[in-house]
Amino acid sequence: MKQREKEERRAQRKAEKADRRPAEDGIDPDLEGLQWGPQPPMF
């Protein structure tokens, strides 16, 4: 039963990777929009 669940998760991850849009201008879509360096105070 556990093995089947693992296979299902692997298949789902593989499908999600295929759905990702390609990186534009060399920017990783996972890192797009992140602010680097010191962050503004929270309060």
ChimeraX attribute file (.defattr): number of C-alpha atoms within 10 A of each C-alpha:
attribute: neighborCount
match mode: 1-to-1
recipient: residues
	/A:1	5
	/A:2	7
	/A:3	8
	/A:4	9
	/A:5	10
	/A:6	11
	/A:7	11
	/A:8	12
	/A:9	12
	/A:10	12
	/A:11	12
	/A:12	12
	/A:13	12
	/A:14	11
	/A:15	11
	/A:16	10
	/A:17	10
	/A:18	10
	/A:19	9
	/A:20	10
	/A:21	8
	/A:22	11
	/A:23	11
	/A:24	9
	/A:25	6
	/A:26	7
	/A:27	11
	/A:28	11
	/A:29	12
	/A:30	9
	/A:31	8
	/A:32	10
	/A:33	9
	/A:34	7
	/A:35	8
	/A:36	6
	/A:37	6
	/A:38	6
	/A:39	7
	/A:40	6
	/A:41	5
	/A:42	4
	/A:43	3
